[in-house]
């Protein structure tokens, strides 16, 4: 072979080696990109929600402030309280507190003392309903504003909280007074059991909604009611479709698959607590009856309704001790 032929052969060989190396690098880069893509799509939903923990808080810790959100073509208002030690390094539980008819978030915050709890507390505002006066109300009651979907509003509000605050999506709890408690009991607990871990209605106005209550899972509940309540009678009011409170609580326990024989104890001079245990998925039910109690929030220091207000218990402490350990099921991974 001549020198020229040998030179051409060496050049061809170098070109083949270079091409093969380029192909190998290309394949390696492609594999790396695919691996990175797979890693990105496999990030759990919970980890993605942690991004909210890196956002600045919308207000100073330890304060309450008014905010708005658009829902159903309306500007809706809510009051937000952040605990004094709110930080972005942990997930905080959320307590949603729904006011009674004609009341407000700020009024409910004052008498309920819920803002003293170690949680992010939200006080949504209802829409002015029908009847005498410009009184805010909630869906499900006969005096609620027509065409307002407060269940959807609650979902939109939770979406915003979870996107902007460092909160635990599995530890969302709902409470309320009177009309707000009825909304929590007859609609939210029935339709949003996937997002609300447990509920705590107080002096609930349990108007019939005309729709069956079929929650996606057993919902734990602690319920407070005064036996001397003349606004929402403890014995019920057939003319308004209101059930007897103790019967309604027993029905909820049956829905949760609890033992049919509850434990009944006088836990304070004017407090009788009925407790159903052995429930499906541990979804316990408790009924706290205040002897001669009025349409009031137990332990309130300011006006919360007519009649006797017991001071032997603090509703916010009792309901928190019950609610705080319940969680919604973990989301399924695919």
Buried (B, 14 or more C-beta within 10 A) or exposed (E): EEEEEEEEEEEEEEEEEEEEEEEEEEEEEEEEEEEEEEEEEEEEEBEEBEEBBEEEBEBEEEEBEEBEBEBEEBEBBBBBBBBEEBEBEEBBBBBBBBBBBBBBBEBBBBBBBBBBBEBBBBBBBBBBBEBEEEBBBBBBBEBBBEEBEBBEBBBBBBEBBBEBBBBBBBBBBBBBBBBBBBBBBBBBBBBBBEBBBBBBBBBBBBBEBEEEBEBEBBBBBBBBBBBBBEBBBBEBBEEBEBBBBBEBBBBBBEBBEBEEEBEEEEBBEBBBBBBBBEBEEEBBBBBBBBBEBBBBBBBBEEEBBEBBBBEEBBBBBBBBEBBBEBBBEEEEEE
